[in-house]
Amino acid sequence: HEDIHDLAEEITRNTTTDYEAILALEDYLESYYEYNLSAAAPPSGVDPLEYFLFESGEGVCSHFNTALVMLARSLGFSARLVGGYYIDPYAPFQNVYPIQSHAFTEIPFEDLGWIIFDATPSGDISDMVNEIPDLNLTEGENLLDDLDFDYPDESEISRERVFRIYGMTGSEYLRDGVGEHYNGSWYSTSGLGINYDGQVIQNHVTEYTSIEEYSYVIEPSNGFNTSIPGPQNPVQIEAYDPLTYYPDQNIFKTDKTVVTPYRVIGNQYAFSDTSLSRADTYVVEAYLQIPDDLKSRIKPMAEQITIYDSTPYAKMQSLTEYLTANYAYNQSASDPPLGTDPVIWFIEYEKEGVCTDYASALTLLARSIGIPARLVTGWLVNPETEVQDVGALQAHAYTEVLFDDFGWIVFDATPISGPQVNESSGLIPSFTNITYQDEVVSVGGEFTVAGNVVDNSGDPVDALDVLVYLKQDKEESGVLAGRGVVSAGFYNISCTFPVSLPGGEYMVDVHTLGDDTYMDSWSDPPLLAYTETSFLVEAPRLVVSGKPYEVAATLVNSNTNKSIPHTPCQIDVGSTTLNRITDASGRVTFTTSSPEGVIEVTFSWDGTEYTYGASTTVEIVSKSYQITLPPETEVTRGRRSIIHGKVHLNDVPGINEPITLSFLGKETSTVTSDDGEFFITQSIPNDTPLGLTPLRITIPSLDITENSFAHVKSQTFLELLSPGSSQGGKRSDVTVKLTDDTGQPISSQLINLTYIRGNQTYSKSVQTDLLGEVETNIILPEIKGPLTLRAYYIGYGDYLSSSTSQVINILTPNSFPLIPLLALVLLTGGIVGLYHLRDQRLGTLDEALPEVVESNSSSRLSLTLPEIENGLPPVWNTEPLLFEGKMVSTEGAPMSGERLKFSVGDTELYSGNTDEDGVVSFTTRLDKGVNELTITNESERLQTSLKIKIVEYREEIIKLFNNRFKEAKEQFERINDNYTARELYNYLKEKTPVEAHDYLKELVFLFEEANYSLHVIKRGHYTMFYKSMKSYKEALDGEIS
């Protein structure tokens, strides 16, 4: 892709080596793109790589490394994407979880093999392990986060607050840690975290009876160093400090000390006991982990306690009630003896303890009978108090169990009550007034509330906390939007309208909190909140003029990105207006076509009472198809030739488009393939003048025409005359003649004469005279044996290339004149011996080559494959292939109107009448494997058959290369089975003639591309591989001969 190539060129323009270039690409992706597990998917029809590189700028490991692979390939590097897992390389034992799955890049370097590169931010393996130390256990060192949680001793702890909460939490529990792996202590296998900067979190709980959203502010007293307290079901955290969110645990962690207040929005779900009693657990193996010896000790106890319970929820209630009723809460309980498991000590011996003992016992008892459970640490708070201080004595641990469609349900076996809130009476009344308030706010936006607070004497009060709530009903608890402090009787508070609330009319409820002197007071004027919306448009940037295309848009809440269903919208396409209603997912779609030019498409809607309307416009460029022909369209006089090209618009192929070719006074029609390509076969008459001849390609349905030229060329024929045998070391006379397809001589053309003998290569160029001939002589080598002399004409102008060869038997000077009969016998024996030696060295090389056309043919009825180049075997892939049958008379004249039938086995593929050239052709696909195609003329009782092998080119190249590998191993004992292709190449370079090295290198490169790359292996790859393999064999033959 041109944009990707340009980007890669820009990134690497200051590098000098290949390795530096790859590092530059890797560093660019790590530095300028963000890792986000929640990255949005690309719109329909948009390439994921382009969307990642040029639009979203965020993604996961597969996005980063797909980008690295394609950027590298655009610069000509071989690169591949590898999927797997990253692990701790130093752990003697470790569990590997799905969250550790990873994608990375490999690039081969000569003599070094495949080198790993990873463009994912912090993608270095050691950094990854350090970032997620809680994935595995390493002997001698805990890589897991040891929760090391003990309920604080009241006598040893300060009663100062740890943090303050402004606003009601709706729940008794705030969390800051999760214990998942137990081996005498609890460890947190928190998995991978997500960089969190305030995005809305979706909860996947469905089976609730009611849901209420709570908003409150947590103000740290001395800062949080590792985790921050949060709700069980978070919706949003608005914090100044950067956070990492762990979605599997609903935990927020920080690398810094959080000292500033942060806003919490969370959902509180209510469930009915009836629905819970029918619920199934959602089994995750990590939450069933329990040491075998511990399980064997406590499982009978768990089974006995739950013997009368039939559902997981009932069993958890029984276990909870049993621990609460039969074990005493005691902060002074003794520690277990050395070597005794703490849970065994608590359950069987001490039978008293603190919250961690109760929670550990409940969690492991549940796991022992197959209920997925985990231990949670956090804080016990008052869910209905507006302002409360939370101290160290409120640290707490409890159990959660995972139910399908219900999420994690809390079970708390600790027999203690929640913190108490003191109530005051007989205090001085206070009065709260709002003197200023913004009347309108956008959802997610800020608004200001200001006013004063006085006592019953009208005097200003000071230092009281003020909380601002939003309510739609005066009786509801409301959602906290802001907080402040009264100073000298005045307050001025900047508030935020939560994105989780819908637009509408709200009461601004300002609550001044009393203290030991003053009572509470309230004030509640109205506020109008409006939701902002937008359209997310999915439209192609480029379309084909006159062809239908689809455009879609989704109407969403701009703050939450949630779709807005069943809403009337207007679509303006140029001067045309369409009215649509969004579907259940908020989408509208339409299909249209456009003339050439730039088309503006506008999606709009007017909004509703408390929702702003929106309008989004995109531009679509409409262009006509292009007809692209090769740089030179070459046809051969007197032969059936193929004229091919492609219909496309940039990278978009024109599929199934009717095409008409006008050439040599004849019109021929066809239809383009799925790649937009077309192939038209036409007979070129024998009397057609050589040179450029006009042709015209037309797409009738779109009135598109491309005028060009075809170069009509003549076949050429070489005759090589030389003595059948000659003395070595002497000059030998040679005559070469070059003629065209009519037998006319071709003058002034260069002919190359060559032979190869051992390490000696002989080459000589000669030029034909006016009669198309040239007489010359060559120096023969002194080594006796058969010598193949080749004559090659490269072709020029209107003439095609041709070649021929002749074998000259080289005789030694002494043996030839003295004892010719004996020399002949020795020569014959030598040749036989040399060929035996060749067979010993080459093994079954000839057998491994694809077979030539194997046919059972009639001289009058022929079956050919015009698309397969002369000299190549009848091998094709599952794409359509052109078959051509020809019928001639006993005198060799074309027979028209003859009915020819093509079939494979008993299946008829096609039947048609021959044209004036005696030819009938058709195109079809064949199944993989060897197919025997038969052409039959039933009236003449003639039949011809041909075998063709249908393959996947990738598989065929790999198979042929592996055959060469096997043969090489049989020839050379030092070749190991585990040699890579490059190692084989380096070894064979030392064992084969120099003439073979380039062909061997080409074989290795093509094999690596077929074996390792992800892109399509095409016909051209196979053709290059086969020709290189054939040339490699000929180079070996030349050495042996």
Residue pairs with C-beta under 8 A, 6 or more apart in sequence:
1 50
1 70
1 74
1 651
3 50
3 53
3 54
4 49
4 50
4 53
4 70
4 71
4 74
5 74
5 75
7 53
7 71
8 25
8 71
8 72
8 74
8 75
9 75
11 24
11 25
11 28
11 71
12 20
12 21
12 24
12 25
12 75
14 24
15 21
15 23
15 24
18 77
18 109
19 109
21 75
21 77
22 68
22 72
22 77
22 107
22 117
23 117
25 68
25 71
25 72
25 119
26 68
26 105
26 117
26 118
26 119
29 64
29 67
29 68
29 119
30 64
30 119
30 120
30 121
30 123
32 57
33 52
33 57
33 58
33 59
33 63
33 64
33 67
33 121
34 57
34 58
34 121
34 195
35 58
35 59
35 60
35 61
35 64
35 120
35 121
35 122
35 195
36 58
36 59
36 60
36 194
36 195
37 60
37 192
37 194
37 247
38 194
38 199
39 56
39 58
39 59
39 60
39 63
40 56
41 48
42 48
42 50
42 51
42 52
42 55
42 56
43 51
43 536
43 537
43 538
44 538
44 552
45 538
45 540
46 55
46 538
48 63
48 66
49 63
49 66
49 67
49 70
52 58
52 59
52 63
52 66
52 67
53 67
60 120
61 102
61 103
61 104
61 118
61 120
61 123
62 81
62 83
62 103
64 118
64 119
64 120
64 121
64 123
65 81
65 103
65 104
65 105
65 118
65 119
65 120
66 81
66 103
67 119
68 79
68 105
68 117
68 119
69 79
69 80
69 81
69 105
69 1014
72 79
72 105
72 107
73 79
73 1015
77 107
78 107
78 108
78 1008
78 1009
78 1012
78 1013
79 105
79 106
79 107
80 105
80 106
80 107
80 114
80 1012
80 1013
80 1014
81 103
81 104
81 105
81 1014
82 103
82 104
82 105
82 106
82 116
83 101
83 102
83 103
84 101
84 102
84 103
84 104
85 96
85 100
85 101
85 102
86 100
86 102
86 125
86 128
86 129
87 94
87 96
87 100
87 129
87 135
87 136
88 94
88 129
88 135
88 136
88 138
88 143
89 125
89 126
89 129
90 138
91 136
91 137
91 138
91 139
91 143
92 138
92 139
93 137
93 139
94 135
94 136
94 137
94 138
95 136
96 135
96 136
97 135
97 189
97 191
97 286
99 135
99 191
99 192
99 248
100 132
100 135
102 120
102 128
103 120
104 116
104 117
104 118
104 120
104 123
105 116
105 117
105 118
105 119
106 114
106 115
106 116
106 117
107 114
107 115
107 117
108 114
108 115
108 982
108 1008
108 1012
109 115
110 982
111 982
111 986
113 980
113 982
114 1012
118 124
118 125
122 128
122 131
129 135
129 143
132 190
132 191
132 192
133 143
133 144
133 145
134 143
134 144
134 145
134 187
134 188
134 189
134 190
134 191
135 143
135 189
135 191
136 143
136 144
137 143
137 144
137 181
142 187
144 181
144 187
144 188
144 189
145 177
145 187
145 188
145 190
146 185
146 186
146 187
147 177
147 179
147 185
147 186
147 187
147 188
147 375
147 377
148 185
149 177
149 179
149 186
149 356
149 377
149 395
149 397
150 354
150 356
151 331
151 354
151 355
151 356
151 395
151 396
151 397
152 392
152 393
152 395
153 331
153 332
154 331
154 393
157 392
157 393
158 392
159 391
159 392
159 393
160 221
160 391
161 221
161 389
161 390
161 391
162 220
162 221
162 222
162 379
162 390
162 391
162 392
162 394
163 218
163 219
163 220
163 221
163 224
163 229
163 389
163 390
164 218
164 219
164 221
164 387
164 388
164 389
164 390
165 216
165 217
165 218
165 219
165 381
165 385
165 387
165 388
165 390
166 216
166 217
166 218
166 219
166 261
166 386
166 387
166 465
166 467
166 480
166 483
167 214
167 215
167 216
167 217
167 386
167 387
167 467
167 469
167 480
167 483
168 214
168 216
168 383
168 384
168 385
168 386
168 477
169 214
169 216
169 231
169 266
169 381
169 382
169 383
170 212
170 214
170 266
170 268
170 383
170 477
171 214
171 231
171 232
171 266
171 268
171 381
171 383
172 380
172 381
172 382
172 383
172 418
173 232
173 376
173 378
173 379
173 380
173 381
173 396
173 398
173 410
174 229
174 230
174 231
174 378
174 379
174 381
174 390
175 229
175 230
175 231
175 232
175 250
175 251
175 376
175 377
175 378
176 224
176 226
176 227
176 228
176 229
176 230
176 251
176 377
176 378
176 379
177 188
177 227
177 251
177 376
177 377
177 378
178 188
178 190
178 249
178 251
178 374
178 375
178 376
178 377
179 186
179 187
179 188
179 363
179 374
179 375
179 376
179 377
180 186
180 187
180 188
180 189
180 286
180 287
180 289
180 374
180 375
181 187
181 188
181 189
181 286
181 289
182 289
182 290
182 291
182 294
182 360
182 363
182 364
183 291
184 341
184 342
186 360
186 375
188 249
189 286
190 246
190 248
190 249
190 251
190 253
191 246
191 248
191 249
192 246
193 244
193 245
193 246
193 253
194 244
194 245
194 246
194 247
195 242
195 244
196 237
196 242
196 243
196 244
196 245
196 252
197 242
197 243
198 236
198 237
198 238
198 239
199 236
200 235
200 236
200 499
200 500
200 559
200 560
200 561
201 234
201 235
201 236
201 245
201 247
203 233
203 235
203 267
203 407
204 407
205 233
205 267
205 269
205 405
205 406
205 407
206 405
207 271
207 275
207 279
207 405
207 406
208 269
208 270
208 271
208 406
209 270
209 271
209 272
209 275
210 269
210 270
211 267
211 268
211 269
211 270
212 267
212 268
212 270
212 477
213 235
213 265
213 266
213 267
213 268
213 479
213 498
213 500
213 501
214 231
214 265
214 266
214 267
214 268
214 477
214 479
214 480
215 263
215 264
215 265
215 479
215 480
215 481
215 498
216 263
216 264
216 480
217 261
217 262
217 263
217 264
217 480
217 483
218 228
218 229
218 261
218 262
218 264
219 261
220 228
220 258
220 259
220 260
220 261
222 259
223 257
223 258
223 259
224 254
224 257
224 258
225 254
225 257
226 253
226 254
227 251
227 252
227 253
227 254
228 237
228 239
228 243
228 252
228 253
228 254
228 258
228 262
229 378
229 379
229 390
230 237
230 250
230 251
230 252
230 264
230 266
231 250
231 264
231 266
231 267
231 268
232 250
232 266
232 408
232 410
233 250
233 266
233 267
233 268
233 269
233 407
234 250
234 252
234 264
234 265
234 266
235 265
235 266
235 267
235 500
236 263
236 264
236 265
236 498
236 499
236 500
237 243
237 245
237 252
237 262
237 263
237 264
237 265
238 262
238 263
238 265
238 496
239 258
239 260
239 262
239 263
240 260
240 262
241 254
241 256
241 258
241 259
241 260
241 262
242 254
242 255
242 256
243 252
243 253
243 254
244 252
244 253
244 254
244 255
245 251
245 252
246 252
246 253
250 408
263 480
263 496
265 479
265 498
265 500
269 407
271 406
271 409
273 313
275 406
276 313
276 403
276 406
276 409
277 311
277 313
277 314
278 311
279 311
279 312
279 313
279 403
279 404
279 405
279 406
280 312
280 403
280 404
281 312
281 371
281 372
281 401
281 402
281 403
281 404
282 372
282 402
282 403
282 404
283 370
283 372
284 372
284 402
287 367
287 372
287 373
287 374
287 402
288 367
288 370
288 372
289 367
290 364
290 367
290 368
291 341
294 341
294 343
294 344
294 364
294 368
295 367
295 368
297 344
297 348
298 343
298 344
298 347
298 364
298 365
298 368
299 368
299 369
301 347
301 365
302 319
302 365
302 366
302 368
302 369
303 369
305 318
305 319
305 322
305 365
306 314
306 315
306 318
306 319
306 369
308 318
309 315
309 317
309 318
312 371
312 401
312 403
313 403
313 409
315 366
315 369
315 371
316 366
316 371
316 401
316 409
316 411
317 411
319 362
319 365
319 366
319 411
319 413
320 362
320 399
320 411
320 412
320 413
323 358
323 361
323 362
323 413
324 358
324 413
324 414
324 415
326 351
327 346
327 351
327 352
327 353
327 357
327 358
327 361
327 415
328 351
328 352
328 415
329 352
329 353
329 354
329 358
329 414
329 415
329 416
330 352
330 353
330 354
331 354
333 346
333 350
333 352
333 353
333 354
333 357
334 350
336 342
336 344
336 345
336 346
336 349
336 350
337 345
340 349
342 357
342 360
343 357
343 360
343 361
343 364
346 352
346 353
346 357
346 360
346 361
347 361
354 414
355 396
355 397
355 398
355 414
355 416
356 375
356 397
358 397
358 412
358 413
358 414
358 415
359 375
359 376
359 397
359 398
359 399
359 412
359 413
359 414
360 375
360 397
361 413
362 373
362 399
362 411
362 413
363 373
363 374
363 375
363 399
364 373
366 372
366 373
366 399
366 401
367 373
371 401
372 401
372 402
373 399
373 400
373 401
373 402
374 399
374 400
374 402
374 408
375 397
375 398
375 399
376 397
376 398
376 399
376 400
376 410
377 395
377 396
377 397
378 395
378 396
378 397
378 398
379 390
379 394
379 395
379 396
380 394
380 395
380 396
380 418
380 419
381 388
381 390
381 394
381 418
381 419
382 388
382 418
382 419
382 420
382 421
385 421
386 467
386 511
386 513
387 465
387 467
387 513
388 419
388 421
390 419
394 419
396 414
397 414
398 410
398 411
398 412
398 413
398 414
399 410
399 411
399 412
399 413
400 408
400 409
400 410
400 411
401 408
401 409
401 411
402 408
403 409
424 514
424 516
427 514
427 516
427 517
427 518
427 519
428 455
428 456
428 517
428 518
428 519
429 455
429 456
429 518
429 519
429 521
430 453
430 454
430 455
430 456
430 461
430 464
430 512
430 514
430 518
430 519
430 520
430 521
431 453
431 454
431 455
431 456
431 521
432 451
432 452
432 453
432 466
432 510
432 511
432 512
432 521
432 522
432 523
433 451
433 452
433 453
433 454
433 523
434 449
434 450
434 451
434 508
434 510
434 523
434 525
435 450
435 451
435 452
436 448
436 449
436 450
436 451
437 447
437 448
437 449
437 450
437 508
437 525
437 527
438 447
438 448
438 449
438 527
439 526
439 527
439 528
440 527
440 528
440 529
440 530
441 447
441 497
441 527
441 528
441 529
441 530
442 497
442 529
442 530
442 531
442 532
442 612
443 497
443 498
443 499
443 501
443 502
443 503
443 529
443 530
443 531
443 532
443 557
443 559
444 496
444 497
444 498
444 499
444 532
444 558
444 559
445 496
445 497
446 494
446 495
446 496
446 497
447 494
447 495
447 497
447 527
448 492
448 493
448 494
448 495
449 468
449 482
449 491
449 492
449 493
449 495
449 508
449 510
450 490
450 491
450 492
450 493
451 490
451 491
451 510
451 523
452 460
452 489
452 490
452 491
453 460
453 461
453 464
453 466
453 486
453 489
453 490
453 491
453 512
453 521
454 460
454 461
454 489
455 461
455 518
459 489
460 486
460 488
460 489
460 490
461 486
461 489
461 512
461 518
462 486
462 487
462 488
462 489
463 485
463 486
463 487
463 515
464 485
464 486
464 512
464 513
464 514
464 515
464 518
465 483
465 484
465 485
465 486
465 512
465 513
466 483
466 484
466 485
466 486
466 491
466 493
466 510
466 511
466 512
466 513
467 480
467 482
467 483
467 510
467 511
467 513
468 480
468 481
468 482
468 483
468 484
468 493
468 495
468 508
468 509
468 510
468 511
469 477
469 478
469 479
469 480
469 481
469 508
469 509
469 510
469 511
470 478
470 479
470 481
470 497
470 498
470 501
470 506
470 507
470 508
470 509
470 527
470 529
471 478
471 479
471 506
471 507
471 509
471 524
472 504
472 505
472 506
472 507
474 507
474 524
478 509
479 498
479 501
481 495
481 496
481 497
481 498
481 508
482 493
482 494
482 495
482 496
483 493
484 491
484 492
484 493
485 491
486 512
497 529
499 559
499 560
500 560
501 529
502 531
502 610
503 529
503 530
503 531
503 610
503 611
504 528
504 529
504 610
505 526
505 527
505 528
505 529
505 610
506 526
506 527
506 528
506 529
507 524
507 525
507 526
507 527
508 524
508 525
508 526
508 527
509 522
509 523
509 524
510 522
510 523
510 524
511 520
511 521
511 522
512 518
512 520
512 521
512 522
513 520
514 520
514 521
528 610
529 610
530 610
530 611
530 612
531 557
531 558
531 559
531 610
531 611
531 612
532 557
532 558
532 559
532 612
532 614
533 555
533 556
533 557
533 558
533 564
533 605
533 607
533 611
533 612
533 613
533 614
534 555
534 556
534 558
534 614
534 616
535 553
535 554
535 555
535 556
535 603
535 604
535 614
535 615
535 616
536 553
536 554
536 556
537 551
537 552
537 553
537 601
537 603
537 616
537 618
538 551
538 552
538 553
538 554
539 551
539 552
539 601
539 618
539 620
540 549
540 551
540 620
541 620
541 621
542 620
542 621
542 622
542 623
542 649
542 650
542 652
543 549
543 594
543 620
543 621
543 622
543 623
544 622
544 623
544 624
544 625
544 649
544 652
544 654
545 593
545 594
545 595
545 596
545 622
545 623
545 624
545 702
546 593
546 594
546 595
546 624
546 701
546 702
547 593
548 591
548 592
548 593
549 591
549 592
549 593
549 594
549 620
550 589
550 590
550 591
551 589
551 590
551 591
551 592
551 601
551 618
551 620
552 587
552 588
552 589
553 569
553 587
553 588
553 603
553 616
554 563
554 582
554 585
554 586
554 587
555 563
555 564
555 567
555 569
555 582
555 586
555 588
555 603
555 605
555 614
556 562
556 563
556 564
556 586
557 563
557 564
558 614
563 582
563 585
563 586
563 587
564 582
564 586
564 611
565 582
565 583
565 584
565 585
565 586
566 581
566 582
566 583
566 584
567 581
567 582
567 586
567 605
568 579
568 580
568 581
568 605
569 579
569 580
569 581
569 582
569 588
569 603
569 604
569 605
570 577
570 578
570 579
570 580
570 603
570 604
570 605
571 577
571 578
571 579
571 580
571 588
571 590
571 601
571 602
571 603
572 578
572 600
572 601
572 602
572 604
573 590
573 592
573 594
573 599
573 600
573 601
574 594
574 599
574 600
576 592
578 590
580 588
580 590
581 588
582 588
588 603
594 620
594 622
595 622
596 622
596 623
596 624
597 621
597 622
598 619
598 620
598 621
598 622
599 619
599 620
599 621
599 622
600 617
600 618
600 619
600 620
601 617
601 618
601 619
601 620
602 615
602 616
602 617
603 614
603 615
603 616
603 617
604 613
604 614
604 615
604 616
605 613
605 614
606 613
607 613
607 614
623 649
624 649
624 702
624 704
625 647
625 648
625 649
625 654
625 657
625 699
625 702
625 704
626 647
626 648
626 649
627 645
627 646
627 647
627 697
627 699
627 704
627 706
628 645
628 646
628 647
628 648
629 644
629 645
629 697
629 706
629 708
630 644
630 645
632 711
633 643
633 645
633 695
633 708
633 709
633 710
633 711
634 641
634 710
634 711
634 713
635 641
635 643
635 682
635 684
635 710
635 711
635 712
635 713
636 684
636 712
636 713
636 714
636 715
636 800
637 684
637 685
637 686
637 688
637 690
637 712
637 713
637 714
637 715
637 741
638 684
638 685
638 686
638 715
638 741
639 683
639 684
639 715
640 681
640 682
640 683
640 684
640 866
640 884
640 917
640 919
640 921
641 681
641 682
641 683
641 684
642 679
642 680
642 681
642 866
642 867
642 882
643 661
643 663
643 679
643 680
643 682
643 695
643 710
644 677
644 678
644 679
644 680
645 677
645 678
645 697
645 706
646 653
646 654
646 672
646 675
646 676
646 677
646 678
647 653
647 654
647 657
647 659
647 672
647 676
647 677
647 678
647 699
648 654
648 676
653 672
653 674
653 675
653 676
653 677
654 672
654 676
654 699
655 672
655 673
655 674
655 676
656 671
656 672
657 671
657 672
657 676
657 699
657 701
657 702
658 669
658 670
658 671
658 699
658 700
658 701
659 669
659 670
659 671
659 672
659 678
659 680
659 697
659 698
659 699
660 667
660 668
660 669
660 697
660 698
660 700
661 667
661 668
661 669
661 670
661 680
661 682
661 695
661 696
661 697
662 695
662 696
662 697
662 698
663 682
663 693
663 694
663 695
663 696
663 710
664 682
664 684
664 685
664 688
664 693
666 682
668 680
668 682
670 678
670 679
670 680
671 678
672 678
673 879
673 880
679 867
679 882
679 923
681 866
681 882
681 884
681 921
683 915
683 917
683 919
684 712
686 741
686 742
688 712
689 712
690 712
690 713
690 714
690 798
691 711
691 712
691 798
692 709
692 710
692 711
692 712
693 709
693 710
693 711
693 712
694 707
694 708
694 709
695 707
695 708
695 709
695 710
696 705
696 706
696 707
696 708
697 705
697 706
697 708
698 704
698 705
698 706
699 705
711 798
712 798
713 795
713 798
713 799
713 800
714 740
714 741
714 742
714 798
714 799
714 800
715 740
715 741
715 800
715 802
716 738
716 739
716 740
716 741
716 746
716 793
716 795
716 799
716 800
716 801
716 802
717 738
717 739
717 740
717 741
717 802
718 736
718 737
718 738
718 751
718 791
718 792
718 793
718 802
718 803
718 804
719 735
719 736
719 737
719 739
719 804
720 734
720 735
720 736
720 789
720 791
720 804
720 805
720 806
721 734
721 735
721 736
721 737
721 806
722 732
722 733
722 734
722 735
722 789
722 806
722 808
723 732
723 733
723 808
724 807
724 808
724 809
725 808
725 809
725 810
725 811
726 732
726 780
726 808
726 809
726 810
726 811
727 780
727 810
727 811
727 812
727 813
727 816
728 780
728 781
728 782
728 783
728 784
728 810
728 811
728 812
728 813
729 779
729 780
729 781
729 782
729 813
730 779
730 780
730 813
731 777
731 778
731 779
731 780
732 777
732 778
732 779
732 780
732 808
733 775
733 776
733 777
734 753
734 775
734 776
734 777
734 778
734 789
735 773
735 774
735 775
735 776
736 751
736 753
736 766
736 768
736 773
736 774
736 776
736 791
737 745
737 768
737 771
737 772
737 773
738 745
738 746
738 749
738 751
738 768
738 772
738 773
738 793
738 802
739 745
739 746
739 772
740 746
740 799
744 772
745 768
745 770
745 771
745 772
745 773
746 768
746 772
746 799
747 768
747 769
747 770
747 771
747 772
748 767
748 768
749 767
749 768
749 772
749 793
749 796
749 799
750 765
750 766
750 767
750 793
750 794
750 796
751 765
751 766
751 767
751 768
751 774
751 791
751 792
751 793
752 763
752 764
752 765
752 791
752 792
752 793
752 794
753 762
753 763
753 764
753 765
753 766
753 776
753 778
753 789
753 790
753 791
754 761
754 762
754 763
754 764
754 789
754 790
754 792
755 761
755 762
755 778
755 781
755 787
755 788
755 789
755 790
756 762
756 995
756 1035
756 1038
756 1039
757 781
757 783
757 787
757 1038
757 1041
758 781
758 783
758 1039
759 993
759 994
759 1039
760 781
761 995
762 778
762 779
762 781
764 776
764 778
766 774
766 776
767 774
768 774
778 789
780 787
780 808
780 810
781 787
781 810
782 810
782 812
783 810
784 810
784 811
784 812
784 827
784 830
785 809
785 810
785 827
785 830
785 831
785 834
785 1041
786 807
786 808
786 809
786 810
786 831
786 1041
787 807
787 808
787 809
787 810
787 1041
788 805
788 806
788 807
788 1038
788 1041
789 805
789 806
789 807
789 808
790 803
790 804
790 805
791 803
791 804
791 805
792 801
792 802
792 803
793 799
793 801
793 802
793 803
794 801
795 801
795 802
809 827
811 823
811 827
812 823
815 822
815 823
815 826
816 823
834 1040
834 1041
835 1040
837 1040
838 1036
838 1037
838 1040
838 1041
841 971
841 1036
841 1040
842 967
842 971
842 1033
842 1036
842 1040
843 966
843 967
843 970
843 971
844 967
845 964
845 967
845 1033
845 1036
846 1033
848 960
848 963
848 964
848 967
849 873
849 1029
849 1030
849 1033
850 873
850 874
850 875
850 949
850 960
850 1026
851 873
851 874
851 947
851 949
852 873
852 874
853 865
853 873
853 874
853 946
853 947
854 874
854 946
854 947
855 863
855 944
855 945
855 946
855 947
856 943
856 944
856 945
857 863
857 944
857 945
857 946
858 942
858 943
858 944
860 887
860 888
860 889
860 890
860 940
860 942
861 885
861 886
861 887
861 900
861 935
861 937
861 940
861 942
861 943
861 944
862 885
862 886
862 944
863 883
863 884
863 885
863 933
863 935
863 944
863 945
863 946
864 883
864 884
864 885
864 886
865 874
865 876
865 881
865 882
865 883
865 884
865 946
865 948
866 882
866 884
866 921
867 876
867 881
867 882
868 874
868 875
868 876
869 1023
871 1030
872 1023
872 1026
872 1027
873 949
873 1026
874 946
874 947
874 948
874 949
875 948
875 949
875 950
875 951
875 956
875 1022
875 1026
876 926
876 948
876 949
876 950
876 951
876 1019
877 950
877 951
877 952
877 953
877 1019
878 925
878 926
878 927
878 928
878 950
878 952
879 925
879 1019
880 923
880 924
880 925
881 923
881 924
881 925
881 926
881 948
882 921
882 922
882 923
883 902
883 910
883 921
883 922
883 923
883 924
883 933
884 919
884 920
884 921
885 900
885 902
885 914
885 919
885 920
885 921
885 935
885 944
886 894
886 914
886 917
886 918
886 919
887 894
887 895
887 898
887 900
887 914
887 918
887 937
887 940
887 942
888 894
888 895
888 918
889 895
893 918
894 914
894 916
894 917
894 918
894 919
895 914
895 918
896 913
896 914
896 915
896 916
896 917
896 918
897 913
897 914
898 913
898 914
898 918
898 920
898 937
898 939
898 940
899 911
899 912
899 913
899 937
899 938
899 939
900 911
900 912
900 913
900 914
900 920
900 935
900 936
900 937
901 908
901 910
901 911
901 935
901 936
901 937
901 938
902 908
902 909
902 910
902 911
902 922
902 933
902 934
902 935
903 909
903 933
903 934
903 936
904 926
904 931
904 932
904 933
904 934
905 932
909 922
909 924
909 933
910 922
910 924
912 920
912 922
913 920
914 920
926 933
926 948
926 950
927 950
928 950
928 951
928 952
929 949
929 950
930 947
930 948
930 949
930 950
931 947
931 948
931 949
931 950
932 945
932 946
932 947
933 945
933 946
933 947
933 948
934 943
934 944
934 945
935 943
935 944
935 945
936 942
936 943
937 943
952 1017
953 1010
953 1017
953 1018
953 1019
953 1021
953 1022
954 1010
954 1011
954 1017
956 1022
957 1006
957 1007
957 1010
957 1017
957 1021
957 1022
957 1025
958 1007
958 1010
958 1011
960 1025
960 1026
960 1029
961 981
961 1003
961 1007
961 1010
961 1025
964 1003
964 1029
965 975
965 979
965 984
968 975
968 984
968 988
969 975
969 977
972 987
972 988
972 991
974 987
975 984
975 987
979 987
981 1004
981 1007
981 1008
981 1011
982 1004
984 1004
985 1000
985 1001
985 1004
988 1000
989 997
989 1000
992 1000
992 1035
992 1036
992 1039
993 1035
993 1036
993 1038
993 1039
995 1035
995 1038
995 1039
996 1032
996 1035
996 1036
996 1039
999 1028
999 1029
999 1031
999 1032
999 1035
1000 1032
1002 1024
1002 1025
1002 1028
1003 1025
1003 1028
1003 1029
1003 1032
1006 1021
1006 1024
1006 1025
1006 1028
1007 1025
1009 1017
1009 1021
1010 1017
1010 1021
1010 1025
